[in-house]
Amino acid sequence: MTAERTTESLPRILVIDDELSIRRFLHTVLSSEEFLLHEAENGHAGLASAASFRPDVILLDLGLPDLDGIELILRIREWSQVPIIVLSVRDREDDKVRALDAGADDYLTKPFGVGELLARIRAALRRKLQEIPEPVFTSTNLQVDLGSRRVTVNGVDISLTPTEYDILRLLVSHAGKVMTHTQILKQIWGIAYLEQPHVLRVNISNLRRKIEIDPSRPRHIITEPGVGYRLM
């Protein structure tokens, strides 16, 4: 990793594969190419990691011990558009079609070449960046640059966790409108968290401490009692 790049700025790759040798191989390859890697050995762990790790790209094996890969793609697509690249020994055309129809972005058959894998990941990252709007949102002393993921208060850079930034970005994209608890929970954590509103409250509280002058009397993130939050 070069000195100019912090860990937080590296593209985040989630590998969901039950085969230890594949995970070790991908860890070696991707770490050397300046990617931040997280691993999950089954579908349920992968689903949880997709919500908590907030990856930029998911590398997914279809033959998982607990969930079929197609089902996992469908469940992720219920709340996230993160690029998914399937890595599978299944080489039949109908397997590829099913995965792509379910919402996968790309499909590589094992064994695959390192160069091709890296090219597919770079292409997925480019597509993801092209889909992200890049305006600069400003509200009194708060500024959010969506292009550079930079948040400042009174001109001072504010450090947010990936989840805090995703919440703020979601509120920015709907500035002035009420986002319900359910909408935020579903888009940030997924449907598994719809009955856990305390997770959202804790993150909103932490976010307010960082961007509000007086968190007890917020001027930016306003609570709509019993409904959700609004970014003024």
Secondary structure, 3 states (H helix, E strand, C coil): CCCCCCHHHCCEEEEECCCHHHHHHHHHHHHHCCCEEEEECCHHHHHHHHHHCCCCEEEECCECCCCEHHHHHHHHCCCCCCCEEEEECCCCHHHHHHHHHHCCCEEEECCCCHHHHHHHHHHHHHHHHHHCCCCEEEECCEEEECCCCEEEECCEECCCCHHHHHHHHHHHHCCCCEEEHHHHHHHHCCHHHCCCHHHHHHHHHHHHHHHCCCCCCCCCEEEECCCEEEEC
